[in-house]
Amino acid sequence: MMKKKIGAAFLALCLLLSLAGCSGGESSSGSLPEEEDEPESLEYPVKVGDVTLDAMPEKVISLSPSLTEIVFDLGYEDQLAGVSAYCDWPEAAKDLPAMGTAGAPDVSAIQKAKPDLVLLSSGLPQEQWLALQQADIEVLVLARPTTLKELEALYQDLGRVFAGDLTGAARGEEFFTEQNGRLEDAAEKVEAYCRTEEGKKLSAVYLRMLDYVVATGDTLEGKLLEAAGFDNIAGAYGEWLFPFDMASLYTPNVIFCDDSITIPMLEQNNNYKGLTAVKQDIVYSYDFTAFERLGSRTFDILVDMAEKAYPDAFASDPEEEEGDAEGSSSEEDPPSAE
């Protein structure tokens, strides 16, 4: 009888230990933290044009001098792995590996560099395009803008490519606001001056090449000229050509020309030598290659155009000068002895 009781007690003890073990196992597994999903990135993937980037590109090749310059302006030059042979600004761009040009890309060098992306302002030749596609290299074409709004979008798209959907777009917008703000400040001074008795709005021409290759109304250059405070005499025309049969209307107060065009050249040209702007040397030369790159240098030139053509609009306010002088003298006066 005693053996039966001991055996029953032993079985009961084993059962309790077994249940305790099961209970402990469930408690232990239940206490394990559940795996949390990683937060979704707000920057990538990002879609720009026909290209979707899953992550920030580490190596980008730019075959557009304009895009290269803007990338430097935005501060993303460290992600450039190569540039066009025509990329000459800023100086640091010349130190990057040359990868041919948009019209004749060095496909072998590009493939060897293994970039995440190739940037262009216009399409590649078909054969080279196919070769890069076969090498699984993404190609993004960002067309040249024709309006200020499109220029703003270009800055934002480049920012989104290099830094993501939010951060990059914000940087592009910030850069546009900075540059356009400079242009608007200059235009406001010109407008204020033109409202005075001695002020007069000037007509101007952006002369790219002799004889009548000028920035017309359908070009960004023509729109920028107007945004700087000028009447663009070619604003009613298109495709960079002032009509020869309208030459009698070709009478700008100011001529802005490429630096390859000199005043002696204009004085010897039958279409220009009779113009008042040429006779009075109201002709200003600029590096229009720099202007047409559409980076910060474009706005440097625009502001300079306004300052040269409307010097009185940018003269210091006499009251401000007087106030500055008073403030300066008071600072220099020795302290009075008491």
BELHUUR-V579128 format. One record per backbone hydrogen bond with DSSP energy under -1.0 kcal/mol. NH is the residue of the N-H (numbers start at 1). CO is the residue of the C=O. If there is no record, write none. Layout:
nh:NH co:CO
nh:NH co:CO
This chain:
nh:5 co:1
nh:6 co:2
nh:7 co:3
nh:8 co:4
nh:9 co:5
nh:10 co:6
nh:11 co:7
nh:12 co:8
nh:13 co:9
nh:14 co:10
nh:15 co:11
nh:16 co:12
nh:17 co:13
nh:18 co:14
nh:19 co:15
nh:20 co:16
nh:21 co:17
nh:22 co:18
nh:23 co:19
nh:24 co:20
nh:25 co:21
nh:26 co:22
nh:27 co:23
nh:28 co:24
nh:29 co:25
nh:30 co:26
nh:31 co:27
nh:32 co:29
nh:46 co:53
nh:48 co:51
nh:51 co:48
nh:53 co:46
nh:60 co:79
nh:61 co:117
nh:62 co:82
nh:63 co:119
nh:68 co:64
nh:69 co:65
nh:70 co:66
nh:71 co:67
nh:72 co:68
nh:73 co:69
nh:74 co:70
nh:76 co:71
nh:79 co:76
nh:80 co:77
nh:81 co:60
nh:83 co:97
nh:84 co:62
nh:85 co:100
nh:87 co:84
nh:93 co:90
nh:94 co:91
nh:95 co:92
nh:96 co:93
nh:99 co:83
nh:101 co:104
nh:106 co:99
nh:107 co:105
nh:110 co:106
nh:111 co:107
nh:112 co:108
nh:113 co:109
nh:114 co:110
nh:116 co:59
nh:117 co:59
nh:118 co:138
nh:119 co:61
nh:120 co:140
nh:129 co:125
nh:130 co:126
nh:131 co:127
nh:132 co:128
nh:133 co:129
nh:134 co:130
nh:136 co:133
nh:137 co:132
nh:140 co:118
nh:142 co:120
nh:151 co:147
nh:152 co:148
nh:153 co:149
nh:154 co:150
nh:155 co:151
nh:156 co:152
nh:157 co:153
nh:158 co:154
nh:159 co:155
nh:160 co:156
nh:161 co:157
nh:162 co:158
nh:163 co:159
nh:164 co:160
nh:165 co:43
nh:168 co:164
nh:170 co:166
nh:171 co:167
nh:172 co:168
nh:173 co:169
nh:174 co:170
nh:175 co:171
nh:176 co:172
nh:177 co:173
nh:178 co:174
nh:179 co:175
nh:180 co:176
nh:181 co:177
nh:182 co:178
nh:183 co:179
nh:184 co:180
nh:185 co:181
nh:186 co:182
nh:187 co:183
nh:188 co:184
nh:189 co:185
nh:190 co:186
nh:191 co:187
nh:192 co:188
nh:193 co:189
nh:194 co:190
nh:196 co:193
nh:204 co:231
nh:205 co:254
nh:207 co:256
nh:208 co:213
nh:209 co:213
nh:213 co:209
nh:214 co:212
nh:215 co:206
nh:217 co:234
nh:217 co:237
nh:219 co:216
nh:223 co:219
nh:224 co:220
nh:225 co:221
nh:226 co:222
nh:227 co:223
nh:228 co:224
nh:229 co:226
nh:230 co:225
nh:231 co:202
nh:233 co:204
nh:235 co:232
nh:237 co:234
nh:241 co:238
nh:242 co:212
nh:246 co:243
nh:247 co:244
nh:249 co:246
nh:250 co:247
nh:251 co:249
nh:253 co:203
nh:254 co:203
nh:255 co:282
nh:256 co:205
nh:257 co:284
nh:258 co:207
nh:259 co:286
nh:261 co:258
nh:266 co:262
nh:267 co:263
nh:268 co:264
nh:272 co:269
nh:273 co:269
nh:275 co:272
nh:279 co:275
nh:280 co:276
nh:281 co:278
nh:282 co:277
nh:283 co:281
nh:284 co:255
nh:286 co:257
nh:288 co:286
nh:291 co:287
nh:292 co:288
nh:293 co:290
nh:294 co:291
nh:300 co:296
nh:301 co:297
nh:302 co:298
nh:303 co:299
nh:304 co:300
nh:305 co:301
nh:306 co:302
nh:307 co:303
nh:308 co:304
nh:309 co:305
nh:310 co:306
nh:313 co:310
nh:314 co:311
nh:321 co:317
nh:322 co:318
nh:323 co:319
nh:324 co:320
nh:325 co:321
nh:326 co:322
nh:327 co:323
nh:328 co:324
nh:329 co:325
nh:330 co:326
nh:331 co:327
nh:332 co:328
nh:333 co:329
